[in-house]
Amino acid sequence: MTDDQRKELVGVDQRLIDPMIDALFDAILLLKNREECYRFFQDIATVSEIKALAQRLEVAKLLEKNITYTTIAQTTGASTATISRVKRCLHFGADGYKLILKRLAEQEETTEDKEAVSTKDEGKED
């Protein structure tokens, strides 16, 4: 990524923009499936770090559904500080959570549609 391309990243904290981080994200984008993700992340991060990232994504999903902090804390084990930080990012961040939550919802809808068609087709008589 060129310096000009980095400067054009809208909403991205400029302190994050760095050639090593670019290389990390490029490497992540090369992963082809869940197994490859497990293998790469197991090597590059601790179990605790991976679980913390997963927890934040789950917190974002629950906040989007307007679940209370208490329920989120009980369900995920996240602290109220973590929940507050995720909520702040959802409302005032770089829209990364919004982007991925939208794509996850679209993926879920597509999967449900395919399952509905499959179930409907199974019920047809020849």
Backbone hydrogen bonds in HBPLUS format (Angstrom, degrees):
<---DONOR---> <-ACCEPTOR-->    atom                        ^
c    i                          cat <-CA-CA->   ^        H-A-AA   ^      H-
h    n   atom  resd res      DA  || num        DHA   H-A  angle D-A-AA Bond
n    s   type  num  typ     dist DA aas  dist angle  dist       angle   num
A0006-ARG N   A0002-THR O   3.00 MM   4  6.30 154.8  2.07 149.8 156.9     1
A0007-LYS N   A0003-ASP O   3.05 MM   4  6.29 154.1  2.11 146.5 152.8     2
A0008-GLU N   A0004-ASP O   3.20 MM   4  6.41 133.4  2.43 138.0 149.6     3
A0008-GLU N   A0005-GLN O   3.17 MM   3  5.14 132.9  2.40  94.2 107.0     4
A0009-LEU N   A0006-ARG O   3.23 MM   3  5.56 165.7  2.25 110.1 114.4     5
A0016-LEU N   A0013-ASP O   2.92 MM   3  5.71 161.5  1.96 125.1 130.6     6
A0017-ILE N   A0014-GLN O   3.26 MM   3  5.30 140.6  2.43  98.2 108.4     7
A0021-ILE N   A0018-ASP O   3.08 MM   3  5.29 119.6  2.47 103.3 118.0     8
A0022-ASP N   A0018-ASP O   2.90 MM   4  6.19 159.6  1.94 158.6 165.4     9
A0023-ALA N   A0019-PRO O   2.94 MM   4  6.17 156.5  2.00 144.1 149.9    10
A0024-LEU N   A0020-MET O   2.97 MM   4  6.23 148.8  2.07 139.7 148.2    11
A0025-PHE N   A0021-ILE O   2.93 MM   4  6.21 168.9  1.94 157.9 159.1    12
A0026-ASP N   A0022-ASP O   2.85 MM   4  6.07 156.9  1.91 151.0 158.4    13
A0027-ALA N   A0023-ALA O   2.93 MM   4  6.09 151.1  2.01 141.8 149.5    14
A0028-ILE N   A0024-LEU O   2.94 MM   4  6.29 157.6  1.99 152.0 158.1    15
A0029-LEU N   A0025-PHE O   2.94 MM   4  6.16 156.2  1.99 148.2 154.5    16
A0030-LEU N   A0027-ALA O   3.02 MM   3  5.22 146.8  2.13 102.5 112.8    17
A0031-LEU N   A0028-ILE O   3.07 MM   3  5.50 158.9  2.12 112.2 118.7    18
A0037-CYS N   A0033-ASN O   3.07 MM   4  6.42 151.6  2.16 147.9 156.7    19
A0038-TYR N   A0034-ARG O   2.86 MM   4  6.22 163.0  1.89 158.5 162.0    20
A0039-ARG N   A0035-GLU O   2.99 MM   4  6.25 166.7  2.01 153.5 156.7    21
A0040-PHE N   A0036-GLU O   2.92 MM   4  6.07 166.7  1.94 151.3 154.8    22
A0041-PHE N   A0037-CYS O   2.85 MM   4  5.87 169.6  1.86 158.8 161.6    23
A0042-GLN N   A0038-TYR O   2.90 MM   4  5.83 150.2  1.99 144.1 152.6    24
A0043-ASP N   A0039-ARG O   3.30 MM   4  6.46 145.8  2.42 136.5 144.2    25
A0043-ASP N   A0040-PHE O   3.07 MM   3  5.28 124.2  2.39  99.6 113.4    26
A0044-ILE N   A0040-PHE O   2.94 MM   4  6.19 146.5  2.06 148.7 159.2    27
A0045-ALA N   A0041-PHE O   2.93 MM   4  5.59 149.1  2.02 147.1 149.9    28
A0050-ILE N   A0046-THR O   3.07 MM   4  6.36 163.2  2.10 155.1 159.0    29
A0051-LYS N   A0047-VAL O   2.88 MM   4  6.08 163.8  1.91 154.2 159.1    30
A0052-ALA N   A0048-SER O   2.90 MM   4  6.04 148.6  2.00 142.9 151.5    31
A0053-LEU N   A0049-GLU O   3.11 MM   4  6.39 154.7  2.17 145.7 151.4    32
A0054-ALA N   A0050-ILE O   2.98 MM   4  6.26 163.4  2.00 152.8 157.5    33
A0055-GLN N   A0051-LYS O   2.82 MM   4  5.93 153.3  1.89 144.9 152.8    34
A0056-ARG N   A0052-ALA O   3.04 MM   4  6.26 154.7  2.11 143.6 149.4    35
A0057-LEU N   A0053-LEU O   3.13 MM   4  6.46 154.9  2.19 148.3 154.6    36
A0058-GLU N   A0054-ALA O   3.01 MM   4  6.30 159.6  2.05 149.7 155.3    37
A0059-VAL N   A0055-GLN O   2.84 MM   4  6.11 156.1  1.90 151.1 158.2    38
A0060-ALA N   A0056-ARG O   2.95 MM   4  6.19 157.3  2.00 146.2 151.8    39
A0061-LYS N   A0057-LEU O   3.01 MM   4  6.33 155.6  2.07 148.8 155.0    40
A0062-LEU N   A0058-GLU O   3.01 MM   4  6.30 159.1  2.06 150.8 156.0    41
A0063-LEU N   A0059-VAL O   2.82 MM   4  6.06 159.0  1.86 155.6 161.9    42
A0064-GLU N   A0060-ALA O   2.97 MM   4  6.11 154.5  2.04 146.8 153.4    43
A0065-LYS N   A0062-LEU O   3.05 MM   3  5.05 132.2  2.28  95.2 108.5    44
A0067-ILE N   A0062-LEU O   3.11 MM   5  5.50 169.8  2.12 149.4 148.9    45
A0066-ASN N   A0063-LEU O   2.88 MM   3  4.90 157.5  1.93 109.0 112.6    46
A0072-ILE N   A0068-THR O   2.89 MM   4  6.16 162.3  1.92 155.3 161.0    47
A0073-ALA N   A0069-TYR O   2.77 MM   4  5.94 164.6  1.79 157.4 161.3    48
A0074-GLN N   A0070-THR O   2.96 MM   4  6.18 158.3  2.01 147.5 153.6    49
A0075-THR N   A0071-THR O   2.82 MM   4  5.93 156.8  1.87 149.5 156.3    50
A0076-THR N   A0072-ILE O   2.84 MM   4  5.83 168.1  1.86 155.5 158.4    51
A0077-GLY N   A0073-ALA O   2.81 MM   4  4.96 140.9  1.96 127.9 138.4    52
A0083-ILE N   A0079-SER O   3.00 MM   4  6.33 163.6  2.03 152.2 156.9    53
A0084-SER N   A0080-THR O   2.86 MM   4  5.98 159.4  1.90 144.6 150.2    54
A0085-ARG N   A0081-ALA O   2.95 MM   4  6.15 154.7  2.02 143.8 150.8    55
A0086-VAL N   A0082-THR O   2.94 MM   4  6.19 163.6  1.97 154.6 158.4    56
A0087-LYS N   A0083-ILE O   2.90 MM   4  6.13 159.6  1.94 149.1 155.4    57
A0088-ARG N   A0084-SER O   2.86 MM   4  6.07 157.0  1.92 148.1 154.3    58
A0089-CYS N   A0085-ARG O   2.96 MM   4  6.24 156.3  2.02 147.4 153.8    59
A0090-LEU N   A0086-VAL O   2.83 MM   4  6.12 150.7  1.92 149.0 157.8    60
A0091-HIS N   A0087-LYS O   3.05 MM   4  6.32 147.8  2.16 146.8 154.4    61
A0092-PHE N   A0088-ARG O   2.67 MM   4  5.62 159.2  1.71 155.0 162.0    62
A0093-GLY N   A0089-CYS O   2.87 MM   4  4.00 138.0  2.05 118.4 118.8    63
A0099-LEU N   A0095-ASP O   2.96 MM   4  6.06 156.2  2.02 142.1 148.6    64
A0100-ILE N   A0096-GLY O   3.06 MM   4  6.30 169.7  2.07 152.3 153.9    65
A0101-LEU N   A0097-TYR O   2.81 MM   4  5.91 162.5  1.84 158.9 164.6    66
A0102-LYS N   A0098-LYS O   2.97 MM   4  6.01 154.4  2.04 143.8 150.3    67
A0103-ARG N   A0099-LEU O   3.09 MM   4  6.36 160.0  2.13 146.2 151.7    68
A0104-LEU N   A0100-ILE O   2.84 MM   4  6.00 154.8  1.90 147.6 154.9    69
A0105-ALA N   A0101-LEU O   2.97 MM   4  6.11 154.8  2.03 142.1 148.7    70
A0106-GLU N   A0102-LYS O   2.94 MM   4  6.21 157.2  1.99 148.7 155.1    71
A0107-GLN N   A0103-ARG O   2.88 MM   4  6.07 155.9  1.94 145.5 152.3    72
A0108-GLU N   A0104-LEU O   2.89 MM   4  6.11 154.1  1.96 145.3 152.5    73
A0109-GLU N   A0105-ALA O   2.93 MM   4  6.19 156.7  1.99 148.6 154.5    74
A0110-THR N   A0106-GLU O   2.97 MM   4  6.21 159.6  2.02 148.6 153.9    75
A0111-THR N   A0107-GLN O   2.93 MM   4  6.15 159.1  1.98 148.9 154.6    76
A0112-GLU N   A0108-GLU O   2.89 MM   4  6.12 159.5  1.94 149.6 155.2    77
A0113-ASP N   A0109-GLU O   2.86 MM   4  6.07 155.9  1.91 149.0 155.9    78
A0114-LYS N   A0110-THR O   2.95 MM   4  6.19 159.8  1.99 149.5 154.5    79
A0115-GLU N   A0111-THR O   2.94 MM   4  6.17 156.5  2.00 148.0 154.7    80
A0116-ALA N   A0112-GLU O   2.89 MM   4  6.08 152.2  1.97 146.5 154.1    81
A0117-VAL N   A0113-ASP O   3.00 MM   4  6.26 158.6  2.05 150.1 155.2    82
A0118-SER N   A0114-LYS O   2.91 MM   4  6.09 160.0  1.95 146.9 153.1    83
A0119-THR N   A0115-GLU O   2.88 MM   4  6.04 159.5  1.93 147.3 152.5    84
A0120-LYS N   A0116-ALA O   2.91 MM   4  6.05 156.2  1.97 144.0 151.1    85
A0121-ASP N   A0117-VAL O   2.82 MM   4  6.03 159.0  1.86 151.6 157.2    86
A0122-GLU N   A0118-SER O   3.01 MM   4  6.21 147.7  2.11 143.8 152.3    87
A0123-GLY N   A0119-THR O   3.26 MM   4  6.51 136.2  2.47 138.6 148.8    88
A0123-GLY N   A0120-LYS O   3.17 MM   3  5.31 133.3  2.40  97.4 109.7    89
A0124-LYS N   A0121-ASP O   3.24 MM   3  5.37 157.3  2.30 103.0 109.8    90
